[in-house]
Amino acid sequence: MNDKNKSTSFKKLALLFKNVENTNKRNKKKRLIGQFLLKINKDEIQPTVTFLTGKIFPESDPRVLDVGGQTLFNILESKKQATLAQKPLTILELEKYFNEIAQAAGKDSRNKKKRLIRGLLNQTDQLETKYIVRLLLREMRIGVVEGIALEAISEASDINVDLIRRGNMLLGNLGEVAEIALKRGKKEVAMIDVRLFTPVKPMLAEVSHNVNQVFLKNLEKIAFEFKFDGARVQIHKKDTKIKIFSRRLTDITESLPDIVEIARHQIKATDVLLDGEVIAIGNDAKPLPFQDLMKRLRRRHDIDKVMQRIPLKLYLFDVLFINNRSLIETPYNERWKVLTKICSEELLTERIITNSLSEAEKFLNTALKAGHEGLVSKELGSYYTPGARGKKWFKIKSVDHLDLVIIAADWGSGRRREWLSNYHLAARDETTGNYLDLGKTFKGLTDHEFKELTKQLQTIRISENQYTVFVKPEIVVEVAYNEIQQSSHYNSGFALRFARINRIRYDKGPKDVDTIKKIKALYRNKFKYKAKLET
């Protein structure tokens, strides 16, 4: 342990970053991290763990630095080579700098941020600068995913990793959990529970592409709920205080004054945490596409105007806390009964309970015709497992496929850093013959396929930069996706939502890929059951 009066220099943490980055061995990464955490001071644990996982602030902290790459580039160009500070930058001083950068506001905020970053980087050597810049750009690339950090904390504290994981899911702050584990022990970690106004990671569902798969796993009666094309929301209410958090644990209360009013007047509980979803609605109360909902949720100003243009509907499907009592270890069907007692039927997600395949398929068809994504199946006795994707909940929705060509690939990070594993996908413009970008995905392939595809892509390389290799459009892949959205970010004018590579189509050439004409037709077709936002 460090002397209590002696702070740990950031240089030591930067050396840890370097050593962790330079090994592909998971156990060695965990050992290096665990040994470091045991040596530093109590108040340094939280920021250290947060930085290790590539974040500046914990997940539950909504602050952002709002610093662009060009700003950093300009500062680095003018950075003096020598370190000006007489004493080394410490971990806590770096945390303080980040807090001050995030707090910079007002007319001169841009210049204030620049001055703070310049002052910070003028205290650092080359190695320290490298990792601070990576943190600022959210591109740490040292191979410390959350799972490795969890295991490192578990081994260093000698506390079961599932208990550490549970604490993180409930607090949304792995650094805080690490501090509790390493300084206060197992008993304190076990006592972590749901608390109002601290967002909980939502329980997730496994994917199933048809109702029959769900029944094969369970012969008992199952609850089926509508699966919405919306945004997950978590509503925390205590007396007149109300906060709403997103799936990513961001505070979005200011964007949803209409939902706040619903929580205030239509939920008959004064001390409660609810799980639900909001959708945007258009003509005849039909749901609008997810992309239009995002226009509403991202708005921070002139909310009244956008509320009229993009009204929202709230659906509730779970209650996690009520009257100072956690319900996450209460069976789902009991939680539903509590929910029905505190809110009106119009706020409840539409659902049925059945063990009939035909009845469930009919209900799925009803959901799809209403413009929703599909269904979520839930075992009646299932507990609420924050952040976990278990076998108790399944989301059932149709998946569409396109044959697309790879036109570039990014080098991966962590375990995938030696492979080209994030693929730029394109469709063919039938008029010009050019291949137009529809977005990127790193999902779907095995490690062996990443390795083999990396070799193949390098043989058809056209050009490259530090992160991306641009290639001839030759390799065709079958891509599953959830939705086609309009996008000005890609030269096709469209983007695929939740794209995933199913397989490499060695039997097809670049002229066989799907066309922009087909993409446009598929985009128009989705409005058969959805509303279209009037421009």
C-alpha positions as CSV (number, residue, x, y, z in Angstrom):
1,M,0.0,0.0,0.0
2,N,1.2,3.5,-0.7
3,D,1.9,5.9,2.1
4,K,-1.4,7.6,2.8
5,N,0.2,11.0,2.2
6,K,1.8,9.9,-1.1
7,S,-0.3,10.0,-4.2
8,T,0.3,7.6,-7.1
9,S,1.8,9.2,-10.2
10,F,-0.1,8.9,-13.5
11,K,3.2,7.7,-15.0
12,K,2.8,4.5,-13.0
13,L,-0.7,4.0,-14.4
14,A,0.5,4.7,-17.9
15,L,3.1,2.0,-17.5
16,L,0.4,-0.4,-16.4
17,F,-1.6,0.6,-19.5
18,K,1.5,-0.2,-21.7
19,N,2.2,-3.5,-20.0
20,V,-1.5,-4.6,-20.2
21,E,-1.6,-3.6,-23.9
22,N,1.5,-5.5,-24.7
23,T,0.1,-8.9,-23.6
24,N,-2.6,-10.9,-25.2
25,K,-2.8,-13.3,-22.1
26,R,-6.0,-12.7,-20.2
27,N,-4.6,-14.0,-16.9
28,K,-1.5,-11.8,-17.1
29,K,-3.7,-8.7,-17.7
30,K,-5.8,-9.6,-14.7
31,R,-2.7,-10.2,-12.5
32,L,-1.1,-6.9,-13.6
33,I,-4.3,-5.0,-12.9
34,G,-5.0,-6.7,-9.5
35,Q,-1.4,-6.1,-8.3
36,F,-1.7,-2.4,-9.2
37,L,-5.1,-1.9,-7.4
38,L,-3.7,-3.4,-4.2
39,K,-0.8,-0.9,-4.2
40,I,-2.7,2.4,-4.7
41,N,-4.6,4.5,-2.2
42,K,-8.3,4.1,-1.5
43,D,-9.4,7.3,-3.3
44,E,-7.4,6.4,-6.4
45,I,-9.2,3.1,-7.0
46,Q,-12.4,4.5,-8.7
47,P,-10.6,6.6,-11.3
48,T,-8.0,4.0,-12.0
49,V,-10.6,1.3,-12.8
50,T,-12.7,3.8,-14.8
51,F,-9.6,4.8,-16.9
52,L,-8.6,1.1,-17.4
53,T,-11.9,0.3,-19.0
54,G,-11.5,3.2,-21.5
55,K,-13.9,5.6,-19.8
56,I,-13.3,9.1,-18.3
57,F,-16.4,8.9,-16.1
58,P,-18.4,5.9,-14.8
59,E,-21.4,4.6,-16.9
60,S,-23.8,6.2,-14.4
61,D,-22.2,9.6,-14.8
62,P,-23.8,11.5,-17.7
63,R,-21.0,14.1,-18.1
64,V,-19.0,14.3,-21.3
65,L,-15.9,16.3,-22.2
66,D,-17.1,17.4,-25.6
67,V,-13.5,17.6,-27.0
68,G,-13.0,16.8,-30.7
69,G,-10.1,15.1,-32.5
70,Q,-9.1,18.2,-34.4
71,T,-8.9,20.2,-31.2
72,L,-6.5,17.6,-29.7
73,F,-4.5,17.5,-32.9
74,N,-3.9,21.2,-32.8
75,I,-2.9,21.1,-29.2
76,L,-0.5,18.3,-29.8
77,E,1.1,20.1,-32.7
78,S,2.0,23.0,-30.5
79,K,2.8,20.9,-27.4
80,K,6.3,21.5,-26.0
81,Q,8.5,18.4,-26.0
82,A,9.8,18.9,-22.5
83,T,7.6,18.4,-19.4
84,L,7.2,21.7,-17.7
85,A,6.0,20.5,-14.3
86,Q,8.5,20.0,-11.5
87,K,6.4,17.2,-9.9
88,P,4.7,14.3,-11.7
89,L,1.0,14.4,-12.6
90,T,-1.0,12.1,-10.2
91,I,-4.0,10.0,-10.9
92,L,-6.2,12.2,-8.8
93,E,-4.9,15.4,-10.5
94,L,-5.8,13.8,-13.9
95,E,-9.3,13.1,-12.6
96,K,-9.5,16.7,-11.4
97,Y,-8.5,18.0,-14.9
98,F,-11.2,15.9,-16.5
99,N,-13.8,17.2,-14.0
100,E,-12.9,20.8,-14.8
101,I,-12.9,20.2,-18.6
102,A,-16.4,18.7,-18.3
103,Q,-17.6,21.6,-16.1
104,A,-16.4,24.2,-18.6
105,A,-19.5,26.0,-19.8
106,G,-20.6,29.3,-21.3
107,K,-19.5,31.4,-24.2
108,D,-15.8,30.9,-23.7
109,S,-16.1,27.2,-22.8
110,R,-14.2,26.0,-26.0
111,N,-11.2,28.1,-25.2
112,K,-11.3,27.1,-21.5
113,K,-11.3,23.4,-22.4
114,K,-8.4,24.0,-24.8
115,R,-6.4,25.8,-22.0
116,L,-7.1,23.0,-19.6
117,I,-6.0,20.3,-22.0
118,R,-2.9,22.2,-23.0
119,G,-2.0,22.7,-19.4
120,L,-2.6,19.0,-18.7
121,L,-0.5,17.8,-21.7
122,N,2.3,20.2,-20.9
123,Q,2.9,18.3,-17.7
124,T,3.2,14.9,-19.4
125,D,5.8,12.9,-21.2
126,Q,5.3,11.0,-24.4
127,L,3.9,7.8,-22.8
128,E,1.5,9.7,-20.5
129,T,0.4,11.9,-23.4
130,K,-0.3,8.8,-25.5
131,Y,-2.8,7.3,-23.1
132,I,-4.4,10.6,-22.0
133,V,-5.2,11.3,-25.7
134,R,-6.6,7.8,-26.1
135,L,-8.8,8.4,-23.1
136,L,-10.0,11.8,-24.6
137,L,-10.7,10.1,-27.9
138,R,-12.4,7.1,-26.2
139,E,-9.9,4.8,-28.0
140,M,-7.9,3.1,-25.3
141,R,-7.4,-0.1,-27.2
142,I,-5.5,-1.9,-24.4
143,G,-7.7,-4.9,-24.3
144,V,-9.4,-4.4,-21.0
145,V,-13.0,-5.2,-21.5
146,E,-15.4,-5.0,-18.5
147,G,-15.1,-8.8,-18.0
148,I,-11.3,-8.7,-17.5
149,A,-11.7,-5.8,-15.0
150,L,-14.4,-7.6,-13.1
151,E,-12.2,-10.7,-12.8
152,A,-9.1,-8.7,-11.8
153,I,-11.1,-7.0,-9.0
154,S,-12.5,-10.4,-7.9
155,E,-9.0,-12.0,-7.7
156,A,-7.5,-9.0,-6.0
157,S,-10.2,-8.8,-3.4
158,D,-10.8,-12.6,-3.1
159,I,-14.5,-12.0,-3.7
160,N,-16.6,-14.2,-6.1
161,V,-16.8,-12.5,-9.5
162,D,-20.5,-13.0,-9.7
163,L,-20.9,-10.8,-6.6
164,I,-18.6,-8.2,-8.1
165,R,-20.7,-8.3,-11.3
166,R,-23.9,-8.0,-9.4
167,G,-22.7,-4.9,-7.6
168,N,-21.6,-3.3,-10.9
169,M,-25.0,-4.0,-12.5
170,L,-26.8,-2.3,-9.6
171,L,-24.5,0.7,-9.2
172,G,-23.3,1.2,-12.8
173,N,-19.9,2.2,-11.4
174,L,-17.3,-0.5,-11.5
175,G,-14.8,1.8,-9.9
176,E,-17.0,2.3,-6.8
177,V,-17.6,-1.5,-6.6
178,A,-13.8,-2.0,-6.8
179,E,-13.3,0.4,-3.9
180,I,-15.9,-1.3,-1.8
181,A,-14.5,-4.7,-2.5
182,L,-10.9,-3.9,-1.9
183,K,-11.3,-1.6,1.1
184,R,-14.5,-2.8,2.9
185,G,-14.8,-6.5,1.9
186,K,-17.2,-9.1,0.8
187,K,-20.0,-8.3,3.3
188,E,-20.3,-4.7,2.0
189,V,-20.3,-5.9,-1.6
190,A,-23.1,-8.3,-0.8
191,M,-25.1,-5.5,0.7
192,I,-25.1,-3.5,-2.5
193,D,-28.8,-3.3,-3.7
194,V,-31.2,-1.2,-5.8
195,R,-31.3,2.4,-4.6
196,L,-33.4,5.2,-6.0
197,F,-31.8,7.6,-8.4
198,T,-28.9,5.3,-9.1
199,P,-29.7,3.7,-12.4
200,V,-29.6,-0.1,-12.7
201,K,-28.3,-1.9,-15.8
202,P,-31.4,-3.3,-17.5
203,M,-32.1,-7.0,-17.7
204,L,-31.6,-8.2,-21.3
205,A,-33.2,-10.9,-23.4
206,E,-31.6,-13.6,-25.6
207,V,-32.6,-13.5,-29.3
208,S,-34.9,-16.0,-30.8
209,H,-36.2,-15.8,-34.4
210,N,-39.4,-17.6,-33.9
211,V,-41.9,-18.5,-31.2
212,N,-41.4,-22.3,-31.6
213,Q,-37.8,-22.0,-30.3
214,V,-39.1,-20.5,-27.0
215,F,-41.6,-23.3,-26.5
216,L,-38.9,-25.9,-27.1
217,K,-37.0,-24.5,-24.1
218,N,-40.1,-24.4,-21.9
219,L,-43.3,-26.5,-21.7
220,E,-44.9,-24.3,-19.0
221,K,-47.0,-21.2,-19.6
222,I,-45.0,-18.2,-20.7
223,A,-45.7,-14.5,-20.7
224,F,-45.5,-12.8,-24.0
225,E,-45.2,-9.0,-24.2
226,F,-45.0,-6.7,-27.2
227,K,-41.4,-5.9,-28.2
228,F,-41.4,-2.2,-29.1
229,D,-39.1,-0.3,-31.5
230,G,-38.4,2.3,-28.8
231,A,-36.0,3.4,-26.1
232,R,-35.7,1.6,-22.8
233,V,-36.4,4.0,-19.9
234,Q,-36.0,3.6,-16.1
235,I,-38.2,5.8,-14.0
236,H,-37.1,6.7,-10.5
237,K,-39.7,8.4,-8.3
238,K,-39.6,9.5,-4.7
239,D,-42.4,11.9,-3.6
240,T,-42.2,14.8,-6.2
241,K,-38.7,14.0,-7.3
242,I,-38.5,12.1,-10.6
243,K,-35.6,11.0,-12.7
244,I,-35.6,9.1,-16.0
245,F,-32.5,7.2,-17.2
246,S,-31.8,5.6,-20.6
247,R,-30.6,2.1,-21.3
248,R,-27.0,3.4,-21.1
249,L,-27.8,4.8,-17.6
250,T,-27.8,8.4,-18.9
251,D,-30.1,11.0,-17.3
252,I,-32.6,12.0,-19.9
253,T,-35.2,13.6,-17.6
254,E,-35.0,17.0,-19.3
255,S,-35.8,15.6,-22.7
256,L,-39.0,13.8,-21.4
257,P,-41.2,16.4,-19.5
258,D,-44.3,14.6,-20.8
259,I,-43.1,11.3,-19.3
260,V,-42.3,13.0,-16.1
261,E,-45.9,14.3,-15.9
262,I,-47.2,10.8,-16.4
263,A,-44.9,9.5,-13.6
264,R,-46.1,12.3,-11.4
265,H,-49.8,11.9,-11.9
266,Q,-50.5,8.4,-13.2
267,I,-48.3,6.2,-11.2
268,K,-49.8,5.6,-7.8
269,A,-46.7,5.1,-5.8
270,T,-44.4,7.7,-4.0
271,D,-41.3,5.5,-3.7
272,V,-40.8,3.4,-6.8
273,L,-38.4,2.3,-9.7
274,L,-40.0,1.3,-12.9
275,D,-38.7,-0.3,-16.1
276,G,-40.4,0.4,-19.4
277,E,-40.1,1.8,-22.9
278,V,-41.1,4.9,-24.8
279,I,-42.0,5.0,-28.5
280,A,-42.6,7.9,-30.8
281,I,-46.1,7.9,-32.4
282,G,-47.4,9.5,-35.6
283,N,-50.6,9.3,-37.6
284,D,-53.4,7.1,-36.1
285,A,-51.1,6.5,-33.1
286,K,-48.9,4.2,-35.2
287,P,-45.3,4.0,-34.0
288,L,-42.7,6.1,-35.8
289,P,-39.3,4.6,-36.7
290,F,-36.6,4.4,-34.0
291,Q,-34.6,7.1,-35.9
292,D,-37.4,9.6,-35.4
293,L,-37.6,8.8,-31.7
294,M,-33.9,9.6,-31.4
295,K,-34.6,13.1,-32.8
296,R,-36.8,13.6,-29.8
297,L,-34.6,12.1,-27.1
298,R,-31.5,14.0,-28.2
299,R,-33.2,17.3,-28.0
300,R,-32.1,19.5,-25.1
301,H,-33.7,22.8,-26.2
302,D,-37.2,23.9,-27.4
303,I,-38.6,20.7,-26.0
304,D,-42.2,22.1,-26.3
305,K,-41.9,22.3,-30.1
306,V,-40.5,18.8,-30.6
307,M,-43.1,17.4,-28.1
308,Q,-45.9,18.5,-30.5
309,R,-44.1,17.2,-33.6
310,I,-43.0,13.9,-32.0
311,P,-45.3,12.8,-29.2
312,L,-44.3,9.8,-27.1
313,K,-46.2,6.9,-25.5
314,L,-44.9,5.2,-22.4
315,Y,-45.3,1.4,-21.8
316,L,-44.3,-0.1,-18.5
317,F,-43.4,-3.8,-18.0
318,D,-41.6,-4.1,-14.7
319,V,-41.1,-2.7,-11.2
320,L,-37.8,-3.2,-9.4
321,F,-38.2,-1.2,-6.2
322,I,-41.2,0.0,-4.2
323,N,-41.7,1.3,-0.7
324,N,-38.1,1.1,0.2
325,R,-38.0,-2.6,-0.8
326,S,-36.0,-4.2,-3.7
327,L,-38.0,-6.5,-6.0
328,I,-35.2,-7.9,-8.2
329,E,-35.4,-11.3,-6.5
330,T,-39.2,-11.4,-6.6
331,P,-40.6,-13.6,-9.4
332,Y,-41.6,-11.8,-12.6
333,N,-45.3,-12.6,-12.2
334,E,-45.4,-11.2,-8.7
335,R,-43.7,-8.0,-9.9
336,W,-46.3,-7.7,-12.6
337,K,-49.1,-7.9,-10.0
338,V,-47.4,-5.0,-8.1
339,L,-47.2,-3.1,-11.4
340,T,-50.9,-3.5,-12.1
341,K,-51.8,-2.0,-8.7
342,I,-49.8,1.2,-9.2
343,C,-50.6,2.2,-12.8
344,S,-53.5,2.2,-15.2
345,E,-54.0,-0.4,-17.8
346,E,-53.2,2.0,-20.6
347,L,-49.6,2.3,-19.3
348,L,-49.1,-1.5,-19.2
349,T,-47.3,-3.3,-22.0
350,E,-49.8,-5.5,-23.9
351,R,-49.2,-9.2,-23.0
352,I,-50.7,-12.7,-22.8
353,I,-49.8,-15.8,-20.8
354,T,-50.1,-19.0,-22.7
355,N,-48.6,-22.4,-23.5
356,S,-50.3,-22.5,-26.9
357,L,-47.9,-22.1,-29.9
358,S,-50.7,-21.0,-32.2
359,E,-51.9,-18.4,-29.7
360,A,-48.4,-17.0,-29.3
361,E,-47.8,-16.9,-33.1
362,K,-51.1,-15.0,-33.5
363,F,-50.1,-12.5,-30.8
364,L,-46.7,-12.1,-32.6
365,N,-48.6,-11.3,-35.9
366,T,-50.7,-8.8,-34.0
367,A,-47.6,-7.0,-32.7
368,L,-46.0,-6.8,-36.1
369,K,-49.2,-5.5,-37.7
370,A,-49.3,-2.8,-35.0
371,G,-45.9,-1.6,-36.2
372,H,-43.9,-3.1,-33.3
373,E,-40.7,-5.3,-33.6
374,G,-42.1,-8.5,-32.2
375,L,-42.5,-10.1,-28.8
376,V,-40.5,-10.7,-25.6
377,S,-41.2,-14.0,-23.8
378,K,-40.7,-14.1,-20.0
379,E,-40.7,-17.1,-17.6
380,L,-43.2,-16.4,-14.9
381,G,-40.9,-17.3,-12.1
382,S,-37.8,-15.4,-13.4
383,Y,-35.9,-12.9,-11.2
384,Y,-34.7,-9.6,-12.5
385,T,-31.0,-10.0,-13.3
386,P,-29.6,-6.5,-14.0
387,G,-27.4,-6.3,-17.1
388,A,-27.5,-10.1,-17.7
389,R,-28.7,-11.8,-20.9
390,G,-30.0,-15.1,-19.5
391,K,-32.3,-17.8,-20.7
392,K,-35.4,-16.5,-18.9
393,W,-36.3,-13.8,-21.4
394,F,-36.2,-14.1,-25.2
395,K,-36.9,-11.4,-27.7
396,I,-38.7,-12.8,-30.8
397,K,-38.4,-10.6,-33.9
398,S,-37.9,-11.1,-37.6
399,V,-34.5,-10.5,-39.1
400,D,-33.8,-9.4,-42.6
401,H,-30.7,-10.2,-44.7
402,L,-28.7,-8.5,-47.4
403,D,-25.7,-9.6,-49.4
404,L,-23.1,-6.8,-49.2
405,V,-19.4,-6.3,-50.1
406,I,-16.6,-5.3,-47.8
407,I,-14.9,-2.1,-49.0
408,A,-12.7,-1.4,-45.9
409,A,-11.9,-2.9,-42.5
410,D,-10.6,-1.4,-39.2
411,W,-8.1,-3.1,-36.9
412,G,-9.7,-4.4,-33.8
413,S,-8.8,-3.7,-30.2
414,G,-8.0,-5.9,-27.2
415,R,-8.3,-9.5,-28.2
416,R,-9.0,-8.5,-31.8
417,R,-6.2,-6.0,-32.2
418,E,-4.2,-8.2,-34.6
419,W,-7.1,-8.7,-36.9
420,L,-9.0,-6.6,-39.3
421,S,-12.4,-7.1,-37.6
422,N,-14.7,-4.1,-38.1
423,Y,-16.0,-4.3,-41.6
424,H,-17.3,-1.4,-43.8
425,L,-20.3,-2.8,-45.8
426,A,-21.5,-1.5,-49.1
427,A,-24.3,-2.1,-51.6
428,R,-24.0,-1.6,-55.4
429,D,-25.3,1.5,-57.1
430,E,-26.9,-0.1,-60.2
431,T,-26.7,3.2,-62.1
432,T,-23.0,4.0,-61.7
433,G,-21.6,0.6,-60.7
434,N,-20.0,2.1,-57.6
435,Y,-20.3,0.5,-54.1
436,L,-21.8,2.8,-51.5
437,D,-21.3,2.6,-47.8
438,L,-24.1,1.4,-45.4
439,G,-22.1,1.3,-42.2
440,K,-19.9,-1.1,-40.2
441,T,-20.1,-4.2,-38.0
442,F,-17.6,-6.3,-36.1
443,K,-20.3,-8.9,-35.0
444,G,-21.0,-12.4,-36.2
445,L,-17.7,-14.0,-37.1
446,T,-15.5,-16.5,-35.1
447,D,-11.9,-15.8,-34.2
448,H,-10.8,-18.2,-36.9
449,E,-12.9,-16.3,-39.5
450,F,-11.4,-13.0,-38.3
451,K,-7.9,-14.4,-38.8
452,E,-8.6,-15.8,-42.3
453,L,-10.5,-12.7,-43.4
454,T,-7.6,-10.5,-42.3
455,K,-5.2,-12.4,-44.6
456,Q,-7.6,-12.2,-47.5
457,L,-8.3,-8.5,-47.1
458,Q,-4.6,-7.6,-47.0
459,T,-4.1,-9.3,-50.4
460,I,-6.6,-6.9,-52.0
461,R,-5.5,-3.8,-50.1
462,I,-5.7,-0.4,-51.9
463,S,-4.6,2.0,-49.2
464,E,-4.5,2.3,-45.4
465,N,-4.1,4.6,-42.4
466,Q,-3.4,3.9,-38.8
467,Y,-6.7,2.2,-38.1
468,T,-8.3,1.3,-41.5
469,V,-7.4,-0.8,-44.5
470,F,-9.3,0.1,-47.7
471,V,-9.7,-2.8,-50.1
472,K,-11.0,-3.8,-53.5
473,P,-14.7,-4.7,-53.3
474,E,-14.4,-8.5,-53.7
475,I,-15.4,-10.3,-50.5
476,V,-19.2,-10.7,-50.2
477,V,-20.9,-11.3,-46.8
478,E,-24.5,-12.1,-45.8
479,V,-25.6,-9.5,-43.3
480,A,-28.5,-9.7,-40.9
481,Y,-30.0,-6.4,-39.7
482,N,-32.9,-5.1,-37.8
483,E,-33.8,-1.9,-39.7
484,I,-32.7,0.4,-42.5
485,Q,-32.4,4.0,-41.5
486,Q,-31.7,7.2,-43.5
487,S,-28.2,8.5,-42.7
488,S,-26.2,11.4,-44.0
489,H,-23.1,9.9,-42.5
490,Y,-22.7,7.3,-45.3
491,N,-22.6,8.0,-49.0
492,S,-25.5,5.6,-49.7
493,G,-27.8,7.8,-47.7
494,F,-28.7,4.8,-45.5
495,A,-27.4,2.8,-42.5
496,L,-28.2,-0.6,-41.2
497,R,-29.3,-0.9,-37.5
498,F,-27.8,-3.8,-35.6
499,A,-25.9,-5.3,-38.5
500,R,-24.3,-8.7,-38.0
501,I,-22.4,-10.9,-40.5
502,N,-24.1,-14.4,-40.8
503,R,-21.5,-15.9,-43.2
504,I,-19.0,-15.2,-45.9
505,R,-20.5,-15.8,-49.3
506,Y,-17.5,-17.3,-51.2
507,D,-20.1,-18.4,-53.8
508,K,-20.9,-14.8,-54.8
509,G,-18.9,-12.0,-56.4
510,P,-19.2,-8.2,-56.0
511,K,-21.7,-7.9,-58.9
512,D,-24.1,-10.3,-57.0
513,V,-24.5,-8.0,-54.0
514,D,-27.8,-6.2,-53.3
515,T,-28.4,-2.8,-54.9
516,I,-29.2,0.7,-53.6
517,K,-32.5,0.4,-55.5
518,K,-33.4,-2.6,-53.3
519,I,-32.3,-0.7,-50.1
520,K,-34.6,2.2,-51.0
521,A,-37.5,-0.1,-51.6
522,L,-37.0,-1.9,-48.3
523,Y,-36.8,1.5,-46.5
524,R,-40.1,2.6,-48.1
525,N,-41.7,-0.8,-47.3
526,K,-41.3,-0.4,-43.5
527,F,-43.9,2.3,-43.5
528,K,-46.6,-0.2,-44.3
529,Y,-47.2,-0.6,-40.6
530,K,-45.3,2.4,-39.2
531,A,-46.1,6.1,-39.4
532,K,-43.9,8.6,-41.3
533,L,-42.8,11.8,-39.6
534,E,-44.1,14.8,-41.5
535,T,-41.3,17.1,-42.6
